[in-house]
């Protein structure tokens, strides 16, 4: 009984009575649960804003870093071309001591990329290296990429997904990181960077995204407005001025899928134009 009452107090379904000191007042569930849900959604929005701010700060750090390679506290190695990056990843899979953290914003992965990843990740898992990976929600619709994600989780690794992600990043043993030279074209190559300040910022960004990402086996239910995380992310990207094509790239879905999602949202909002859809989405609290 005490545990049940404590739980109801935590949910704000019960509170101390003002009319009867020492007594208990039962709160209307519609009011209490609505306030609890609103508080939770506000917390998620706050953390998403923190992720966005840290992502922007990290982008500035990387830009400053690439222009100032002579600093004694940091070092960088250019890996030009996809083959050079793949060679370094294989080497890192043999040298990593305890942890690999990965942001994988590219959506569905090619069979060749998945085969290489399975080989490298297999080496790491055999040596009990901890692996945590965050992919886009869209990979849940790709059988090949999902098969690799399940291979990781079945082997002891951790995998989560998010509607949108910062640029690709691989953190190794909390001492070095691989980031693309050009975030829009990862085939150009990568920078292998180190330096306590830069790595600390990258770690903080990863942990914030990890906290709000969805574990692989968890359901991704729409929120109380019937809006999925991917749909909310699409609205936010379009509100920032991105085109359908650019938003689709960030979400890891096809341009056709992004347009279909937007058409469905406009129908649900009963909007005849993008501008009207934006106004109605804001009025509903979707933006």
N, C-alpha and C positions, 0 to 999 in steps of 0.2 A: 504493500500500500504506500509506504514512504517513497519507494523508487518511482512508483507511478505518479505520485503527487509532484515529486521533484521534476520529472519529465514534463508534466503539464505546466509547471511554473516556468521551465526553460522555454517552452513553446508560447508563453504568454497567454495560455488558455485559462490559467488561474492567477489570481493576485490577492494580496491581503485586502480585506474589506475595510473601507473607510467608515461605513455605517456601523459595523459590528467589529470593534477592535479584537484581534485575535482570531477572527473568523476568516473565511475564505469566500471570495467572490468569483463566480464562474463568468468568464468573458465569452461573448458571442464568437463562435469559431470563425465566422466569415470575417469578422474584424481582426481577430488575433492572427489567423493564418495569413490573411492578406497583408498585414503589417510585417509578419516574419518573412514572407516571400519577397516583398518589396525591399526589405533590408538586405536579403541575400542577393537580389539582383543588383542593388546599388553597390554591394561589395565586389561582385564580379565585374561590373562596369569600371569601378575604381581600379581594380587590378589590371584590367585590359588597358586602361589609360596609362598605367605605370609601365606596362610592357611596351606600348607605343613610344612613350617618352624615352625609355632606355634604348629602344631600337634606334631611334634618331640619334641619340648621344653616341651609341656604338658606331653608327655609320660615320659620324664626324671623327671619332677616334681613329677608325681604320683609314679614313682619308688623310688625316694628319700624319698618321704613322707611315703610310706609303710615301709621303713627301719628305719624311725626316728619318731616313734609315740609319743615320750616323749616330743616333743616340746610343750611349754605352749600355743602357739598361735594357735595350730591346735588340732583337735580331730578326731578320727576314730572309727567306729563300724563295726565289721565283721558280715556279714549276710551270713551264710554258707548254700548253697542249694537254689534251686529255690523257695521252699515254704516260706523260711524265707524272701526272697526278695519280694515275692508277698504280704506277710503279712505287710511288712513295706510300700509298695506302697499303700496299702489300708489305712493304718494309715496316711500316708502323704496326701492322698486325702481328709482326714477329717481335717488336721491341716494346710494345705497350706493357706496362707493369700491372695496373689495377683498374683503369676506368676509361671508357670511351662514351662521349655524349654527342649526339648528332641531331641537327635540325635538317629535315629533308623536305624542302618546300616544292620539289619538282613534280609532285603528283605521282601518277603511275610510272613505274620504272620499267625500262626495257629488259627483255629476257637476258641479254648479255650482261647488263649492269647487275641484275639480281644474282646471276651465277657468280660473278666476281665477289659481290657482297657476301654471299653465302659462304664462299671459300674463306674470305678474310675473317668474317664473324665467327665461323667455325673454329678457326685457330684461336681466337680470343677466348671463346667460351670453353674450349678444352683446357685453357690455363686459368679458368675461374675469373677472368676479367669481367667486371661489371659493365653491362651495356645498357644505355638508355637512349631511345630514339623517339623523335616526334615527327610524324608525317602529317600530311594534309588529310582532312576528312574524306576527300574525294577518293583516296586509295581504297576505301572500304568497298568501292564498286569495281575494283580491278582484281580479278582472281589471282593473277600472278604475284602482284605486290602483297596482297593479303596472305598468300601462302608463305611468303618469306617472313612477314610479320609474325605469323603463327609459329613458324620454325624458331624464330628468336624467342618468343615467349615460352614455347614448349621446352626450350633449352635453358631457361633460367634468366633470359634477358627481359627488359621491360620496354613496352611500346605503347605510345599514346598518339592521339591525333588531335588536330586543331583546325578550325575553319580557315585561318590564314596563318602564315608564318613569316618570320624575318628571313633574310637571305641564308643560303646554305652555310652550314658551319659544322666542323668536326673538332671537338675538344679532346685532347689526349692527355691523360694523367694530370690534368689541371696545371699543365706547364707549357703547352703548345697548342696551336689551333691551325686548321686549314680553312681558309676563306677564299671565295672565288675572286679572281682579278676583275671580272666583269659579272655582276650578279645576274644580268640579263642573258649572258651566254657563258655558261660554265665550261664549255669546251675550249675556251681560250686559255684556261689554266687556273692556277691557284697560288696563293701566298701561304707559305708555312711561317707562322709568326710566333714569337714568344715575348715575354715581358710581363712582369707581375701585374702592373696596372691594367694593361689591355686584357689579359686573360681574366682578371677579376671581373671586369665589366662584362665580358662574354659569359662567364659563369652565372652572374647575376641575371642576365637576360634569359639564359637557358632555364634557370630555376623558376623564374616567373612564368614563362610559357608553359613549363611542365606542370606547375600547380593548377593552371586553368584548362589544361588539355584533358581529353577524355581517354581513360584506359581502354585498351583494345577490346576487352570483353564487356564493357559497360554499354548500356543503352544510351542512345543520343535522342532523348525525347524532346519535342518542341517545348518552348516555354509556355507560360499561361496564355499568351496571345496566339498560340499555334504557330510560332515562328521558330524555325530550326536555327542552329548556330551558323550554318552555312548561308542561309537566307539573310540573317542579320548582318553577317560579314559582307555579303554582296551589296546590301543597302548602304552600309558604311563606306565601302570602297567607291561606289557610285556617287555618294554624297561628297566625297573628297575630290571629285572631278575626273575619276578614271573612266575610260571608255569601257564598253562591254568586253572588248577583247583584252584590255589590260587587266580588268577585274577577273576575267576567266583565268588568265595566266596566274594571278596571285592565288586563286582558289584551287588551281590544279585541275580545272574542268575544261571541256571544249567550249568554243565560242557559242555553239548552238545550245549547249546546256545552260550557259549563263543567260542567254536571251530567253530561253524557255522559263527559267526561274523568274526572271524579271517580269515576263508576261503574266505568269501565274500570280505574282505579288500585286501587279496592277489590277488584275481581275478581282482579287480578294479585297483590295482597297477601294474598288469601284472608281478607279482613276482613269481618265481619258488621255493623260499625258504624263511624261516623266516628272514634270514640275508639280503637277497635282499629286502624283504618287508620293513625292518627297514631302509635301506639306502634310498629307494625311498620315504618312508614316511617322513624322515628327509629332503630330497631334496624338497619336496612339502610344507614344513613348518608345517607338521602335528605333529611333535615331537619337 
